[in-house]
Structure formats: structure tokens, C-alpha cells
Amino acid sequence: MNPLETAVTLAQNCIKNNPLIILGSGASAGYGVPGMWALGEHLKNIKLPSSTPKPDLEAWDKFLIELPKTNLEQALTDVSLSAGLTKLIIGSTWSFLNPNDVKIFLAVCSDRKILALSKLYQHLFSSTSRQVHVVTPNYDRLAEYAANAAGFSVYTGFNYGHLTQRASSPQPKIHEGALQARTVSVWKVHGCFGWFADADGVVTGLPPMENIPVGMEPVIITPGIEKYRRTHDEPFRTIMHCADKCIQNASAYFCVGFGFNDQHLQTLLIERCQSEDVPLILITQKISDTAKFLFDNKKVRRYLALEQDGLDTKMYSTEYPAGVNLPTCSLWKLADFLSLVL
């Protein structure tokens, strides 16, 4: 087989196994959601309140010094920030990124076919499957909007409605007659733009909105050391458990825009890919150094990775570890990838 035929065969074998879908920040970037670099630039310009204690001012200055030397994740890991500064970062992160989520929602309202994920869901549900699992560290609801636009139910660990509370069971409850409705279960391991906690710490799921409700705080985990502390709290503990279970049980992995820079997700994922013959597909604009290291050092036994190469696509696989050019195609884009493979 030529390289393109190899890519299509590997991709079709993965997709037919109803893979676990893993969405990274690159999956949302194409729809206008800024990445880590843009968020870091935004945080640099935060004006601290005049009442900020001196220790917090010193810690913030240290963060501003460290940020240009490394990346946002590492800077927030290396510098210990107080609860007050962390709260400020969470609120500022939400306010900076959330408007893009609202724009996506409004765009989907106008055009139900705008999200390529909808097409993937439709294909996966064309079989006897009743459930598709998505694991993502993204805050946006692109995965959920795509499911609803395609006519499928969505479950995120919360009950259904406009004011939703955490469900008592990690399993979806909507049925069509005796069968579970076809449901996309989205495990948002770092939270969601629609999750808010009140003064008592009770978390509520709310629909897309432009502002943080009065008396509530966004429930999202920002980069840095805070990420490792908050995952022991609910709802993150239960959601992470469900995500781990999906990774352990998946027969294939389909990664979109995922950089393999999140220890929460990739440790168990790589353990399975290295010890078992579980196929993994990665499509992204640029493969991260971390992902290339994993592929080059045979941490993944069977893989297909596609990235942009000018107007072409560069393919890496078990058969082509050094990479090979696929001319005049953009298979690193989800819509083009699905058009060829499906």
C-alpha cells in the first residue's frame, strides 16, 4: 500500500472500533477558542486590586518574571500563588475564554452542520452503539454542541435541565423506550464554562451565558499546581474516575488537537498503548514535542499521526516513523479527515 492507503486503512480500523475520543485545545482552536499562549498574554495584563496583600504582589511579580522563560503551565506550577490570586486567575480565565464558547453555540444554532464532530458522532452511532465517550481537558462545550446538533443526548455527570446538579450515578439516564438513548458522554476533567459553585460549594450546571452569575464562581481547573490539588475535589474526582475507566476499556483512541502534555490523561493512555496493541490516531495542526518523543521512543505500538505540512499533510505511523508527505490534502483537519475515511 502507498502511504495514503496506509493512513486510510489505519484510520478506518480505529474508527470502526468505536474509539474513545480525546479532544485537546487544538480541537477548539479552529473555532476561535484561544490557546495557552494567548491566555498567558491575557493574564500578564491583569491589574491586581489595590487591596492585594504584599506577599501576593511579590508572588505575582515572580510569576510575571517566570512566564516569558517557559510556558503558562510551568510558570503557574513553579510559582505558588495564594487562594486569592488563584480565584482571580480562574475568574479572568473564564471571562477571557467563555465568549468564544458562546459564539460557537450561536453559530451551531444557525448551522447544525458547522461542527465536524457531529459527522463523526453520526457515523459512530450508525452501528449498534448506544454510547460514545469523549474525554477532554477543554472547558468549552464544543463536544456537547456537536452531539445535540446531530440529534443525540449528552451526559457530563450532571442531571438534565437548565439548572442541573451533579448526578448520583455516573451513568446517563435518558431512554428511548427500553433502550438507552444514543448518548455522547463527555468527561470534562478540568471543568466547564457552564459549571458554577455557590457560597456553600454546591456545583450547578448552567446553559451558555455571557457573565458569571452573581454569588457564584466558575468551576474550572486552571493550569499549574492548582490542577493537582483540585482533582481531589468533586466533581473532578468522579469525572476523573470515569475518564480513567474509559481509557482502560477503550479498544482504540482518536485524539484531536491533543498535545500529550497533560499527566492526568496521558499516563494511563500511554501505559495501554505501550503494553497492548491498542491503535491510536492523532490529528493536529502541529504534533507536540511530547507526542513526537512518545512515538519516536516506541511508547505507542500502533499509531497514525497527521499534522500540517504547508499545503500538505505529514504522516507518521508505525510503518513510517520518520514521516512521509501526503501531498495536496489537509487530513490533519477533522472535516477533511472524516471526508476521506468515512
Secondary structure, DSSP 8 states (H G I E B T S, - for coil): --HHHHHHHHHHHHHTT--EEEE-HHHHHTTT---HHHHHHHHHT----TT--HHHHHHHHHHHHHGGGS-HHHHHHHS---HHHHHHHHHHHHHHHHHHHHHHHHHHHH-TT--HHHHHHHHHTTSS--EEEEEE---S-HHHHHHHHTT-EEESSB-SSSSEEB-SSSS---EETTEE--EEEEEETTEEEEEEE-TT--EEE----SS--TT-EEEE--SSTHHHHHTTSTTHHHHHHHHHHHHHH-S-EEEES--S--HHHHHHHHHHHHHS---EEEE-SS--HHHHHHHHTT-SSSEEEEEEETTEEEEEESS-TT-EEETT--TTSHHHHHHHH-
